[in-house]
Amino acid sequence: METTTPLPQLKEIFDKLRQGAYITHEQGTLHAALAEHYEDYKLYFEPLGLNLVRHPRDFFYFHTEAAEGTPPAASLAPIAVFCFIMIEAAANEGRSLEEYLLTERFTLAGLPHLKSDRYKAHMRAVEVDDENGLRKLIKSMAVKGWAEYNNDDTFRFLRPFHRLFDKCQEISQAAEQESRDVLPGAGPKIDPELN
């Protein structure tokens, strides 16, 4: 299906999405144009090998098949560790994870990441040693469109953080299932084909 009228704000939308950014409600008119003409934009980008995705949480991004085989960016390991610590700390406090992580405003000083030896060790493993390192990490999440950082060292997660949050939950559930599959005292499962 070809569009006969030009797509609104096509250049601005393309420029933002091709940089790996997300378009959310915070981008106002860009989001409104994509929401109103989603199928037209999707069809426009397909011949370029770009798959425009509308996440169920109502934000947009490009997904390419080439990205599947590409190793993750070096910045993703610290972000993943940061997120797992947030999830574990919230779960240990009995908080509703999604509500807590995706509706609260956080302060850098209030984060659990540097408050216990265990969490500090995890953060050191990804080369984040102090509040300045945490600040840089949060700012990098802001650049990716996952968080909104304020100069008073407060931040909140934005809708695109759902992609990372969902992936962390998926990994956690898979690890939990894997530990359930090995019965206590049963020993490791050995595949006879490997002997």
Buried (B, 14 or more C-beta within 10 A) or exposed (E): EEEEEEBBBBEBBBEBBEEEBBBBEEBEEBBBBBBEBBEBBBBBBEEEEBBBBBBEBEBBBBEEEEEEEEEEEEBBEBBBBBBBBBBBBBEEEEBEBBEBBBEEEBEBEEBBBBEEEEBBEBBEEBEBEEBEBBBEBBEBBBEBBBBBBEEEBBBBBBBBBBBBBBEBBEEBEEEEEEEEEEEEEEEEEEEEEEE
